[in-house]
Amino acid sequence: MTVIAVVPARYASQRLPGKPLLKETGKYLIQHVVEQVGKTKGLDDVIVATDDQRIMDACKCFGAHAILTRADHPTGTDRIAEVAEKLWLSDTDIIINVQGDEPEIPPPYIAELVNLAKDAPTDFPMATLATPLPADRADDPNRVKVIFSPSGRALYFSRARIPFDRDRTGQVQYFLHLGIYSYRAGFLRRFIALPQAPAEKAEKLEQLRALEHGYGILVVTVPTAHAGIDTPADYAAFVQRWKMIHTP
């Protein structure tokens, strides 16, 4: 059984164009992600999946394994599926999808998803992570929220504030969805054959395709985590944190 992490990376981000190649720390953002993911025990490889030659060239500079994909994929998951086919992965091989804007994802979190994928029940072909989100950040559409059942089954993901605190009790706990998934290659092949669903198109959240077609997603909570980088302000905050740690 092969276990790989695939990092989808596009140059043409609408909110932060050229995001993977930002380099204010002295390293490309995509390099930070690859190096962080590479610290995870149990991975056979870390691969960047991109449709842009500039990102391919950058990956070559720092020695990352990168695969050039088609430019017409609607989502990062569809891009990863092309990589799975090019690598001739078997249906039982495990893929960890780590978004290319998650440079601070803790390696133990990734390892936990690997273990979940190995033991996943048939009704949970996908797994992901969430962490508590302060209420004053819940209205930010760049922070994807998730609600889930007591057993961890995802009920919905949204860019909107969910659940809605109708009575304004101030007692609602919100959860931030982290940009990482685990699944086996066989499920990935089924997933990309599904038509995009209305909620996925509206929210621009590919995981909703799985929910709308009846597939279960297991949500595991972790105590804390930094959100992904979606805006210039997010990147500036990341650079500041990185320099505080690495400046003598």
N, C-alpha and C positions, 0 to 999 in steps of 0.2 A: 504493500500500500504506500503510495506517494502522498506526501503532505506539502503543498506549496502555498505561499502567499502571493497573491497577485495585486499589484497596485495600479489601478487605472488612472491615467494622467492625460488630461486634455489641455492644450494651450489656450483654446478659445473660451475660457470661462467668462460668462456674462458679467459676473459681479467683480471679478478680479482677473482681467486678461493677463495671460502669461504667468499665472500663479506658480506653476511647477518650477519655473526658472528664476524666481525671485532669489536674490543672493546677498542680502544685507548682512548676513552673519558670516559671509565668506564661503558658505556652502549653499548649493541650490536647495530650495525647499523640498524638492523630490528626493534629494540626497539625504536630507534629515529623515524623511519617512523611511526610505530603504534601510538606512543604518539602524534606525530604531526597531523596525520590524525584524531585521537580521539578528537582533539580540535574543530572539525567542527560541527557546529550546524545542527541538522536535521538528523543525522545518527542514525540508530537503532543499528548498530553493526559495528565493524572493525574486519576483519578476515584475518589471514595469511594463504595462500594456498601454501603448500610446499610438495616436494617429498622426503625430507630428515629428518630422525629422529633427527639428531643433531639440526636442526632448530626447530623442534617440542619441543625438550627438553629445548632449550633456551627460547622459547615463554612461556613455562610453568613456567620458573623461574621468569619472570616478569609479569605473569598473563594475557598474551594475549590469545585470542581465536584463535586457529590454527586448521587446518584440513589437514590431510595427504592425498595426492593425488597420482595418478599413476605417474610413472617416465617417461613414454613414450610420454608425451604431446609435440607437436612441438613448442608451444608458451605459454606465460603466459595467454593469453586470453583463449586458450583451457583448461588450468588448472583451470581457474576461472569458466568455464562452468561446470566442474565436481563438483565444490563446489555448484554452483547453483542447480544442480540436487540433491545433498545430502541434501540440505536445503529445498527442495521442494518449491522453489520460484515460484510464479505465473508469467505469461507472462508480467504482468504490473508492477512487482516489479523492482526497479531501482538498478543498480549496478554501483558503481564507482570503476574503475580499477586504482589503484595507484601503480606504479612500486616500487619494494622493494629497489630501490637505490635513492629515492627522499625524503631524511630526512628533507628538508627545504621547501617543498611545502606549501605555505601559506593556512591556513584553509579557508579564504574567497574565494580563487580560487576554492577549492573543493565544497564549498557551491554554487558557481555560476554554476558549472556543474550539481549539483543536480537540481537546478531550471531550467536549460536548458533541462534536461531530462524530467522533468515534463511537459514542454510545447513544446516539440520537434515536429516539423512538420513531416509528414510521409516520406518526402524525405530526412530527416536528422536523421536516426536512431542512429547515433553516434555523439558525440561531444568531442572536445579536446581543448587544450590551446597551444598558441605560444607566444613568446616574442621576441623583436628585438635582433639580434645577430650582434656583430661587424664584419666587413668584414674580419679582421685578424683571426677570429676563424672559418670562414665558410668552410675551407678546412679540418677541423678535422673530420674524419669519425665517431668518438664517439659522435659528436654533430649532431643529426638528424635535417635536415632542412625541411621546408614545404613551399610550395607556394599555394596561395589560391586566389579565385576570390574576387571582391569587395563585394559580398554578403556573403563572408565567407566560400564558398564551397571549400573544399580541392581539389587541382588539382594534387599534387604529394608530396610525402615524399621521402627524399633521404639522404644518408650519404655523397653524393657528394655536391659540391657547386651548389646550384640552387637558382634563375636562373643564368645562365652563363652570365657574363658581357663581351660580345663579343668585344665591342669597347673600353673596359677598361675605361669607363667613371668615375668609382668610385662613381657613384650615385645610385647604386643598394642597396636596403634595404633587408637584409637577416633576416629570422625568425627561431628561435630555437624552435623545437617541444618539449613540456614538456611531461614527461611520465605519462600521466593521461588521462582516457577516461570515458565517461558516456554512458550507454545504458540500455535498459530494458531487462529483462531476456528472453523475447520472441525473440528479435532480436539476442541475444547471441546464442540461440539454432539454429537459422537459419545460423548464421555466421560459427559456427564450422562444419556445414554440408557441407560447400563450400570447394571445393578442393583448396589446396594452389596454388597460381598463380605464374607465372614466376618471376615477379618483387619482390614479397614477398620472394621467395627463394633466389634470387640474393642479395637483400639488407638486408635480415634478419629483415624485418619490417612487422609485422602481419597486420597493418592497411591497407597495400596495397592490402590485400585480399579483403577487403570491396570495395575499389575503383575499382579494376579490375573486380569485379562482379557487378558493377553498383550502389552500395550503396553510398549515400552522407554522408560525414563527415563534420560537422560544426566546423570551427576553430574560436575561440574567442581569441583575443589578450589581453595580460596583460602587464603592463608597464615594469616589471622586474621580474626576478626569477633566482635562481641558477640552473645550469644544474644538471642532475643526476650524480651519482658517477659510473664511468666506469673504471677508472684506479687508480693505487696507488697514482698518483699525485692528482687526484680528491679527493681521501679520505684524503690525507694529508692536502689539503686546507680546507676541511670541518672540520677536527679536529682542525686546527688552528683557524678558525672562531668560533667554539664552545667554545674553551678555552678562547678566548678573551672576550666572553660574560659571561662565567660562572666562570672564575677564579677571586677570591676576590682581 
